[in-house]
Amino acid sequence: MKAEYINPFYKATIDVFRIMLNLDVQRGQLRVVEELGPVSEANVVIGVTGDLRGSLLYSFPKSMALEMVAIMAGMPMTKLDAFVCSALGEVANIISGNAMTHLSGTDLACQISPPQVFVGTEGTLSMATEQAIVVPLITNIGTLELSVSLTSANGR
Amino acid sequence: MWKEHYRIGSELIDSQHQELFGRVASFIRAVQGEESWEERLDEVQSTLEFMKDYVVIHFRDEEALQKEIGYPWLEKHAAIHNAFREEIREFAQRVEREGFDEEKVQEFAAKVMTWLIMHVGKEDQRIGEYIREQGGQQ
């Protein structure tokens, strides 16, 4: 897992949060974890295949998730229902898609799987056997913790 | 949902975008309302019906504008429109076949909302930039 894979996700999050939420994003201290697991209540998992393989986990605190969707919808949200979860999945999907475009600029061609959303902080994702880098993405409505676990398909 | 900075400088397209954002907002209100699903279903069905037709008209008008001003990324933009129009059509067919399930409609409403914000907020703004570079709409 190379730290340089992180930058495209940071750039994509800055761009998507500015356009969709009118929010600035600061990057917190990176940390390495042995297992990919949820940090907060609202979670989106996206698989990556191609030149890089692995998983992405977007973990949003509940209050941040509700506020993000409230900003987009222009009305308050009170629970992590199918509407809120689907919207979070789409935001994560858009960020990941844009990050893949940035990565293709470094000659890495990757595809992403449709987002899977789950609520709760229990457990780890069994599909991940590699280490993950967790990037705290700090905004004034809360901190999104993005865990990136990617390895090069050809051993680079 | 509509923001003034979404304007691209074409009166027709800007008013259509405003209409779309307004319809999506009322779609979300109906989908997320407190009343029983049966009570909200009429509004959900009529908004979906309206949007299915309105995106066809809007995409056609927006693509005509792009052609008129010689917008260089017209084909890529049309492909994005086609994919979205197809998604709406597929969803309309699906609910016709399987009925209006509340969760499925909520998921769809969220997809439409995020798509519209990202598309108008990013892709369509490039048309606005192009119009400004060309010195306003011809």
Interface residues (C-beta under 8 A of the other chain):
Chain A: V16 I19 M20 V69 M72 A73 G74 M75 M77 D81 A82 F83 V84 C85 S86 A87 G89 E90 V91 I94
Chain B: M1 A25 I28 R29 V31 Q32 E102 E103 K104 Q106 E107 F108 A109 A110 K111 M113 T114 W115 I117 M118 G121 K122
